[in-house]
Amino acid sequence: MYFPMEFPRCPICRCADTICRHACADEPSIPKGTFVSLDKVFTPIQDLNKITTPTVKGILLHFDICARCGTRYCTKAEIISVPVTIQHRSGSEIKGLGALR
């Protein structure tokens, strides 16, 4: 399998029009050709306890709703890296991150 994977048609009725594509079609602030979707879900594919870089790799799934039959379906799957945000309590040290100070 190769990423990104796009699913341009509804798996039920084969319609290519989605709610978000339809709503954003004439929006001047969104450049033509920009991929749009109603919902996005990120799932890490790395062990979060073993991350040694300031980013984590994961799968970003885009979801939208068919404009014809109303089916919610995945419209795109892609591998991305996102920055890791580290939160700690005041005064406590996070193991393994002493070099980042």
Number of C-alpha atoms within 10 A of each C-alpha: 4 7 11 13 14 13 14 14 16 23 14 13 12 12 14 14 16 26 17 18 19 13 10 16 13 11 10 8 7 12 11 11 7 9 12 21 19 14 14 15 10 16 13 15 11 11 9 11 6 7 12 10 8 12 13 19 19 16 17 18 20 21 21 23 21 25 17 15 13 14 15 18 17 21 24 20 20 15 17 16 13 12 10 13 8 8 7 8 7 6 6 7 10 11 6 8 10 8 5 6 4
